[in-house]
Amino acid sequence: MKRTPQRHNPRNYVPRLSGVLLAVTLVAAFGTALVGSSAAAPNTAPQNTGEPVITGTPRVGQVLRTTRGTWSGTTPMSFAFRWFRCDGAGAPDASDCQRISNAADNTYVARQADAGFRLRSQVTATNADGSAVATSNPTPVITAARPVNTSTPSISGSAVVGNTLSADRGTWGGNQPMTFAFVWLRCNDKGDNCSEISGADGTTYDVRDADTGHTIRVRVTARNDRGQASAVSSATGVVGGGQPAPGGSLAVEDLRASGDRLVVASVQFSPNPVTSSTAPITAHVRVTARQGTPVRGALVFMRGTPRVVQGQTQTTQADGTATLTLVPNQLFPQPRNGFNVQFFIKAFRRGDPGLGGIAGFRLVQVRLAGGA
């Protein structure tokens, strides 16, 4: 018997071909999706999106903690911590603050050396693609548990027999409540070799005949439940008449707001020239008024411009001089021959307006010496 050849219907292949095409299409689409995903999320270095925050009580002996802030970038990411001690608020990046040694964790116990300063934390984030740094806002001023003097006591009034002197206790940090005791001292004409004056233990003192030819100081002792500390004022001028004797000085309180002006008469640096970027620099500043008469009890503020040293304030002594110790920070330049560092000095009286009163100002320089 002769067989009749079977004809193949093309429609029989449509389902099978459609399945193959679907599989190929899905693989191609999946590959495209992977490529698109890789392009949308490239590897990136850390970028800070929320600065670190310090929490805790700003007091000596208390534990402060810093968050690491919030960050974007490729993970995994590691974090390192540093702490800085700032004179005032400090720069936003802590560049004019002093880095604290042995402080490289997210917690820090405030130290006695921190009293009177503010703290900032700094966080460095690192991943395989780079690193970035973020700095916290400053804490409030760190206070001490036991009393610590942050501004020396002072005496107002003229050192003339029969006049009344008044003591200002200065400013103090530490736990409250705090009590204060006063003892008046009779010293030699240089302000040295002092002895306590019997019965003189109040905030005022009436100058006596026995004080003639001497100078007067006051010692203030602060006490709280954690301990006590004492600070002594600068000496008055030599007790005598209302005007300074030759070689004597004027009390800053006796100067008139209209007519008198403090003058930064001289500045002496030690060492000079400066050969180290880390060693403290001593500045001896002499303040005068009324045709070159030394002024005692004036406040002298000094800092670098730019801020390459920690600013400091001291009170002039009986001879009109104040000694300031300037500590370089991380911005202090490496000493090189032919270069200088500039300092701003302000001599002023406590309680006067910031830009008024009898204040005097001066810019000075100290030479640097080192490698070329």
C-alpha positions as CSV (number, residue, x, y, z in Angstrom):
1,M,0.0,0.0,0.0
2,K,1.4,3.4,-0.9
3,R,1.5,5.9,2.0
4,T,0.5,9.4,1.5
5,P,3.2,11.9,2.8
6,Q,2.1,14.0,5.8
7,R,2.3,17.7,5.5
8,H,3.6,19.6,8.5
9,N,1.5,22.5,9.6
10,P,3.8,25.6,10.5
11,R,1.4,26.4,13.3
12,N,2.6,23.3,15.2
13,Y,5.9,25.1,15.9
14,V,4.6,28.4,17.2
15,P,4.3,27.4,20.9
16,R,7.7,25.8,21.0
17,L,9.4,28.8,19.3
18,S,7.5,31.2,21.5
19,G,8.9,29.5,24.6
20,V,12.5,29.8,23.4
21,L,12.0,33.5,22.5
22,L,10.5,34.2,26.0
23,A,13.5,32.6,27.7
24,V,15.9,34.6,25.6
25,T,14.0,37.8,26.3
26,L,14.0,37.2,30.0
27,V,17.8,36.6,30.2
28,A,18.4,39.8,28.1
29,A,16.1,41.8,30.4
30,F,17.8,40.5,33.6
31,G,21.2,41.4,32.2
32,T,20.0,44.9,31.4
33,A,18.6,45.3,34.9
34,L,22.0,44.3,36.4
35,V,23.8,46.8,34.3
36,G,21.3,49.5,35.2
37,S,21.6,48.7,38.9
38,S,25.4,48.9,38.9
39,A,25.3,52.3,37.2
40,A,22.8,53.7,39.7
41,A,24.9,52.8,42.8
42,P,28.6,53.5,42.1
43,N,31.2,53.1,44.9
44,T,31.5,56.5,46.8
45,A,33.7,57.9,49.6
46,P,32.1,58.8,52.9
47,Q,30.1,62.1,53.0
48,N,28.8,63.6,56.3
49,T,25.0,64.3,56.3
50,G,24.6,65.0,60.0
51,E,27.4,66.3,62.3
52,P,28.4,64.5,65.5
53,V,26.6,65.5,68.8
54,I,28.2,65.5,72.3
55,T,26.0,64.6,75.2
56,G,26.7,64.5,79.0
57,T,27.2,67.0,81.8
58,P,30.0,69.5,81.0
59,R,31.9,69.1,84.3
60,V,35.2,67.7,85.3
61,G,35.0,64.0,86.1
62,Q,31.8,63.5,84.1
63,V,31.6,61.2,81.0
64,L,30.8,62.9,77.7
65,R,29.7,60.9,74.7
66,T,29.8,61.7,71.0
67,T,27.7,60.3,68.3
68,R,29.4,59.5,65.0
69,G,26.9,61.6,63.1
70,T,25.2,60.3,59.9
71,W,27.0,59.4,56.7
72,S,26.4,58.3,53.2
73,G,28.8,56.3,51.0
74,T,29.9,52.8,50.3
75,T,29.7,50.3,53.2
76,P,31.3,48.9,55.2
77,M,32.6,52.0,56.9
78,S,34.8,52.5,59.9
79,F,35.0,55.4,62.3
80,A,37.8,57.1,64.4
81,F,37.3,59.7,67.1
82,R,39.3,62.7,68.4
83,W,38.6,65.3,71.1
84,F,39.7,68.9,71.2
85,R,39.9,71.6,73.9
86,C,38.8,75.0,72.6
87,D,39.4,78.5,74.0
88,G,35.9,79.9,73.5
89,A,33.8,78.2,70.8
90,G,36.8,77.6,68.5
91,A,36.7,77.2,64.7
92,P,33.9,75.0,63.2
93,D,36.5,72.5,62.2
94,A,38.4,72.8,65.5
95,S,41.5,74.0,63.6
96,D,42.4,76.6,66.3
97,C,41.7,74.2,69.2
98,Q,44.1,71.9,71.1
99,R,43.9,68.2,70.4
100,I,43.6,66.3,73.7
101,S,46.1,63.4,74.1
102,N,44.9,59.9,74.9
103,A,41.4,60.8,73.8
104,A,40.5,58.6,70.8
105,D,37.1,57.0,71.7
106,N,33.5,57.9,71.5
107,T,33.5,58.6,75.2
108,Y,35.7,61.1,77.1
109,V,36.0,61.9,80.9
110,A,36.4,65.7,81.3
111,R,39.7,66.5,83.0
112,Q,40.8,69.3,85.4
113,A,42.7,70.8,82.5
114,D,39.4,71.2,80.6
115,A,37.9,73.6,83.3
116,G,37.2,76.9,81.7
117,F,37.3,75.6,78.1
118,R,34.8,74.1,75.7
119,L,35.2,70.7,74.0
120,R,34.5,69.5,70.4
121,S,34.6,65.9,69.1
122,Q,35.8,65.1,65.6
123,V,34.8,61.9,63.7
124,T,36.7,60.5,60.7
125,A,34.7,58.0,58.5
126,T,36.7,55.7,56.2
127,N,35.8,53.2,53.6
128,A,37.5,51.5,50.6
129,D,36.9,54.7,48.5
130,G,38.3,57.4,50.9
131,S,37.7,59.2,54.1
132,A,36.0,62.4,55.4
133,V,36.0,64.3,58.7
134,A,33.1,65.9,60.6
135,T,33.3,68.1,63.8
136,S,30.7,68.6,66.5
137,N,29.4,71.9,67.9
138,P,31.2,73.0,71.1
139,T,30.0,72.0,74.6
140,P,29.2,74.6,77.1
141,V,32.2,75.7,79.2
142,I,33.5,72.8,81.3
143,T,33.2,73.5,85.0
144,A,35.2,71.9,87.8
145,A,33.8,69.8,90.6
146,R,36.2,71.5,93.1
147,P,36.7,75.2,92.9
148,V,39.0,76.5,90.1
149,N,39.8,80.1,89.5
150,T,39.3,81.3,85.9
151,S,39.9,85.0,86.5
152,T,42.1,86.4,89.2
153,P,40.7,88.5,92.1
154,S,41.3,92.3,91.8
155,I,41.3,95.4,94.0
156,S,39.6,98.7,93.2
157,G,40.3,102.0,94.9
158,S,43.3,104.2,95.5
159,A,46.0,102.9,97.9
160,V,46.0,106.0,100.0
161,V,45.9,106.1,103.8
162,G,42.2,106.7,104.8
163,N,40.8,105.3,101.6
164,T,38.7,102.1,101.3
165,L,39.8,99.3,99.0
166,S,37.3,96.9,97.6
167,A,38.0,93.3,96.6
168,D,36.5,91.5,93.6
169,R,36.7,87.8,94.1
170,G,37.3,87.1,90.4
171,T,35.5,84.3,88.6
172,W,35.4,80.6,89.6
173,G,34.2,77.3,88.3
174,G,33.0,74.3,90.3
175,N,30.1,72.7,92.0
176,Q,27.6,75.1,93.6
177,P,26.9,76.2,96.3
178,M,30.3,77.9,96.8
179,T,31.5,80.2,99.6
180,F,34.3,82.7,99.6
181,A,36.7,84.0,102.3
182,F,38.9,87.1,102.0
183,V,42.2,87.8,103.7
184,W,44.1,91.1,103.1
185,L,47.9,91.0,102.8
186,R,50.5,93.7,103.4
187,C,53.5,93.3,101.1
188,N,56.8,95.1,100.4
189,D,57.0,97.9,97.8
190,K,57.5,95.2,95.1
191,G,54.4,93.2,96.0
192,D,56.5,90.4,97.6
193,N,57.1,89.1,101.2
194,C,53.4,89.4,102.1
195,S,51.9,88.8,105.5
196,E,48.3,88.7,106.7
197,I,46.8,91.8,108.2
198,S,45.1,91.0,111.5
199,G,41.3,91.4,111.4
200,A,41.2,92.2,107.7
201,D,38.9,89.5,106.4
202,G,36.1,91.3,104.6
203,T,35.4,92.4,101.1
204,T,36.7,95.9,101.9
205,Y,39.8,97.3,103.7
206,D,40.5,100.7,105.1
207,V,44.1,101.7,104.3
208,R,46.1,102.4,107.5
209,D,49.2,104.4,108.5
210,A,51.0,101.1,108.9
211,D,50.5,100.4,105.2
212,T,52.5,103.5,104.1
213,G,55.4,102.4,101.9
214,H,53.9,99.0,101.4
215,T,51.6,97.5,98.8
216,I,48.3,95.6,99.4
217,R,47.0,92.3,98.0
218,V,43.9,90.2,98.8
219,R,43.7,86.4,98.9
220,V,40.4,84.8,98.0
221,T,39.6,81.2,99.0
222,A,36.7,79.4,97.4
223,R,35.1,76.3,99.1
224,N,32.5,73.8,98.1
225,D,31.7,70.2,99.0
226,R,34.5,68.9,96.8
227,G,37.4,71.0,98.2
228,Q,38.9,74.5,98.2
229,A,41.3,76.7,96.2
230,S,42.8,80.1,96.6
231,A,43.9,82.9,94.3
232,V,45.7,86.2,95.1
233,S,45.2,89.5,93.4
234,S,47.8,91.8,91.9
235,A,49.4,94.3,94.2
236,T,48.2,97.8,94.6
237,G,50.6,100.7,94.1
238,V,52.8,101.7,97.0
239,V,50.6,103.3,99.7
240,G,51.0,107.0,99.8
241,G,49.6,110.1,98.1
242,G,46.9,110.3,95.4
243,Q,49.4,110.5,92.5
244,P,52.1,107.9,91.9
245,A,55.5,108.6,93.3
246,P,58.4,108.3,90.9
247,G,58.6,104.7,90.0
248,G,55.0,104.1,91.2
249,S,51.9,103.3,89.2
250,L,48.3,104.3,88.7
251,A,45.3,102.1,89.6
252,V,43.3,101.4,86.5
253,E,40.1,102.3,88.5
254,D,41.4,105.8,88.9
255,L,41.6,106.5,85.1
256,R,38.8,108.6,83.6
257,A,36.7,107.2,80.8
258,S,36.9,110.6,79.1
259,G,40.5,111.7,78.6
260,D,42.6,108.7,79.7
261,R,43.7,105.9,77.4
262,L,45.6,102.7,78.1
263,V,48.8,102.3,76.0
264,V,50.5,99.0,75.2
265,A,53.9,100.6,75.7
266,S,56.2,97.6,75.1
267,V,56.1,93.9,74.4
268,Q,59.1,91.5,74.9
269,F,59.0,88.0,73.6
270,S,61.0,85.0,75.0
271,P,62.3,83.2,73.0
272,N,63.0,85.7,70.3
273,P,63.3,84.6,67.6
274,V,60.9,81.6,67.9
275,T,62.5,78.3,66.8
276,S,59.8,75.8,67.8
277,S,56.2,75.3,66.6
278,T,55.1,73.6,69.8
279,A,57.0,75.3,72.7
280,P,55.2,78.0,74.7
281,I,56.1,81.6,74.0
282,T,56.3,84.1,76.9
283,A,55.2,87.7,76.3
284,H,56.0,90.5,78.8
285,V,53.6,93.4,78.1
286,R,53.9,96.8,79.8
287,V,50.8,99.1,80.0
288,T,50.9,102.8,80.7
289,A,48.8,105.9,80.7
290,R,49.2,109.7,81.4
291,Q,52.6,110.3,79.8
292,G,54.0,106.9,80.4
293,T,53.0,106.1,84.0
294,P,52.6,102.3,84.6
295,V,49.0,101.1,85.2
296,R,48.3,98.3,87.6
297,G,45.1,96.2,87.6
298,A,44.6,96.5,83.8
299,L,43.6,93.4,81.9
300,V,45.7,92.4,78.9
301,F,44.3,90.1,76.3
302,M,46.6,88.6,73.6
303,R,46.1,86.2,70.7
304,G,47.7,85.3,67.3
305,T,46.3,86.7,64.1
306,P,45.4,84.3,62.6
307,R,44.7,82.2,65.7
308,V,47.9,80.1,65.8
309,V,48.1,80.3,69.7
310,Q,45.6,79.9,72.5
311,G,44.4,83.4,73.6
312,Q,45.1,84.5,77.1
313,T,44.2,87.3,79.5
314,Q,46.3,88.5,82.5
315,T,46.3,91.4,84.9
316,T,49.1,94.0,85.1
317,Q,51.1,94.1,88.3
318,A,52.3,97.0,90.4
319,D,54.9,97.9,87.8
320,G,52.4,97.9,84.9
321,T,53.5,94.6,83.4
322,A,51.7,91.4,82.7
323,T,53.3,88.1,81.7
324,L,51.3,85.9,79.2
325,T,52.2,82.3,78.2
326,L,51.1,81.7,74.6
327,V,50.7,78.0,73.6
328,P,50.9,77.2,69.9
329,N,48.2,75.2,68.3
330,Q,48.1,73.0,65.2
331,L,48.0,76.0,62.9
332,F,51.3,77.5,64.2
333,P,53.7,77.7,61.2
334,Q,57.0,75.8,61.1
335,P,59.6,78.4,62.0
336,R,61.6,79.6,59.0
337,N,64.1,82.4,58.5
338,G,62.6,85.6,57.2
339,F,59.0,84.9,58.5
340,N,57.1,86.4,61.5
341,V,54.0,85.7,63.6
342,Q,51.6,88.5,64.4
343,F,49.8,89.1,67.6
344,F,46.8,91.3,68.6
345,I,46.9,92.9,72.1
346,K,44.1,94.6,73.9
347,A,44.6,96.4,77.3
348,F,41.3,97.2,79.0
349,R,39.5,97.7,82.3
350,R,37.0,95.2,83.6
351,G,33.4,96.4,83.1
352,D,34.2,98.8,80.3
353,P,32.3,98.5,77.0
354,G,33.9,96.0,74.6
355,L,35.0,98.6,72.1
356,G,35.0,101.7,74.3
357,G,36.1,102.9,77.7
358,I,39.9,103.4,78.1
359,A,41.0,100.4,76.1
360,G,44.2,100.5,74.1
361,F,45.2,98.2,71.1
362,R,48.3,97.1,69.4
363,L,49.6,94.7,66.7
364,V,53.1,93.2,67.2
365,Q,55.3,90.6,65.6
366,V,57.8,88.1,66.7
367,R,60.5,86.7,64.4
368,L,60.7,83.1,63.4
369,A,64.0,81.3,62.8
370,G,64.6,77.9,61.4
371,G,65.3,76.0,58.1
372,A,65.1,77.9,54.9
